[in-house]
Amino acid sequence: MIVNLSLLSVFIPTFFMVSLTPGLCMTLSMVLGMTLGVRRALWMMIGELVGVGLVAVAAGAGVATLMLRQPLAFAAFKWLGGAYLVYLGVMMWRSRGRMAIPSEPAAVRDVSRWQLISQGFVTAVANPKGWAFFIALLPPFLDTDLPLAPQLAVLVGMILTLELCSLLLYATGGRTASHLLAKSGNVRLLNRLAGTLMVGVGVWLALG
């Protein structure tokens, strides 16, 4: 069997929770859903999913070797990743930084499909949160007694499915909640909720 079924029962809810956690890509999906609509935002999602897939494969393949040879280095990187997520959470709670939900989203011009795809891809690949999550969470689900490539193919396929569901939820939510998000007080509350969740995830990554 390529992947242990008992591990999948933990893998699916774990990574779905990770995908739903507010972050750079989800905020981008929400803002584009609010300004361009869900159908146009799908082009950004294509690029984002390609980027997430590349990050997941690179992180999974690299850390599988790192765990076996340099466990202390892996632990140090996990602590650094957790600390960075805590920092982002604090910034979001204060409604600051690039990941904070803007109180008044700027009008988005009529961009091409390629521009949207590129934007999604670059955002996913350059997103430290994605690297931190995958490096900390993916290796425990890899069985060193089984071939690595088939396992990564199955797990990454599931990750991309869960990621797409989350992107669609955020884009749809942004579209339907545009009037709510236009009110600065409500945006501040959402930023504080998202920041609190991000801090919690950062602590979990560091101590897990």
N, C-alpha and C positions, 0 to 999 in steps of 0.2 A: 504493500500500500504506500502511495506517495506521501500522504500526510495522515498523521494519527487523528482519528475522528474525535477522540476525547480532547485533543488540543484545539480542534476547530470549535468546539463548544465554548472555549474560552477566547479563542482568537477573534471570532466574529464580533461578539459584543465589545471586546476590548478595543478593536480598531474602529468600530462604528462610533464609540465614544470619543476616540481620538479625532476622527473625521469631523464630528459635530462640534468639537471644541473651537471656540472663536479664534481665528487667526488671520494671517495676511490673505491667504487664498479665499477663505470664506467671506471675509470682509469685502474683498474685491468682487466676488460673486454677488453679494447682497447689493453693493452699490451699483453694479452694472444692471442687475435685475431691476433696480429702482429707477435707473435713468434710461436704459436702453430696452428693457423688457427681457423676459426669460428666454425667448427664442433667439434673440441676438446674443445673449450672454452664453449660449451654448457653444459658440465658436471659441470663446475664451476658455471654456471648460475642456474643449478638445486639447488645446495646448497645455493646460494645467495637468490633465491626466497623463499626457506623454511625459511631462516633467516629473510628476510624482512617480511614475513607473521607473524612470531612469534612476531617481534618487533611491527608491526602494531596492532595486537590484544592486546598485553600487554599495549601499549601506549593508545589505544582507550578505553579499559576497565578501566584502572587506572585513566586516566585523566577525564573521564566522572564523576567519583565520586569526584575527586579533584576540578573540576570546581564548583560543587555544594557546597562543604564544605569549600574549601580553595582557593577562587579566587585570593587572594593576592599571595599565594605561586605559583599558576599557572603563574601569571604575572611575578613573579621574575624568575621562571625557563625559561620562554620564552625570557626574557632579557639576561639571561646567555647563552642560546642556540644561540641567535643572535650574542652576543659578540664573542662566540667561532667560529662561522662561519666567522665572519669578520676577526678574527685572522688567520684562515686557508686560507682565500682569500689573505691576505697580504703575507703569506708565499708562496702561489702558485705564486703570482705575482713576487716574488723575486726568483722563481724557487728553493725553499727550502722546506723541510718537506717531509713526506711520500706521500702526495697526489699530489705533483708536478710531471708532466710528465717527465720521465728521458730522458736525451739527448741521451744516448746510452743504451738502454735496455739490461740487461744481458741475455745471452742465457739461455733458460729454458730447463731443462732436460726432458726426456721422463717420465712424471709422470703418476701415475695410475689414473683411473677414481675416485676412492675413495678419493685420495689426492686432486683432483680438486674440488670435491663436498665439502670436508671438508674446503678447502681454501675459497670457496665462502660463506659457512655458517658462518664461524668464522668472515670473513670480514664484513658481513652484520650485525651480532649481535653486534660486537665490534665497529661498526661505529657510532660515536656520532652524525654525521650529520643526519642519519636516525631517531634516537630517537628525535632529535630536531625538524625535519620536522613533524613527525607524532604527537608529543605531541602538537605542535603549530597549525597544520592545520587540523588534523582529527576531533577533538571534535566539531568544528562548524557545521560539516555535520551530526552530530548525533542528532536525535530528542529524547529528554528525555520522550516524551509522548508515544513512541513506544518501543517495546522490543529491547534490545541492541544487543543480539546475531544475529538475522536475518540481522539487519542493518550492523553489522561488517562483516558478511559473504559476503554480496553483495559488500560492499565497498572495502574490502580486495581483493576479487576476481578481481575487476577492477584495483586496485593498482598493483597487480601482473602481469596482462596483460600489463599494461602500462610500468611496469618495464622491462618485457621481451623484449618489442619492443625497449626500450632504450638500453638495453644491447646488443641486436643484431646490432643496429645502430653503437654503439661504437666499437664492435668487428669487424664489416665489415669495418668501417672507419679506424681502426688500421691496418687491413690487406692491404687495398688499399693505405694507406698513409705511409707505412713503410719507403719508400725512403725519403719522405718529412720530417718525424720525425727524421730521422737520421742526419739531418742538425741542428746543435746546435742553429743557429740563429732563425730558424723557430720554434723550440721547445720552445725557450724563448718567442717568440711572442704568441704561444698558451697558455703557462702558464700564461702570463699576461692577456690574454683575459679571461681564466677560472677564474683567481683570481679576476678580476673585477666583473664578474658575481656572484661569491661567496660572495664578500663583499656586493653587492647589495641585494642578498637574505638575508644575515644576518641582514642588516638594516631593510628590509621589515618584517622579523620575529619579530624583537624587537619592531617595531613601529606599526605593523599591529594589 
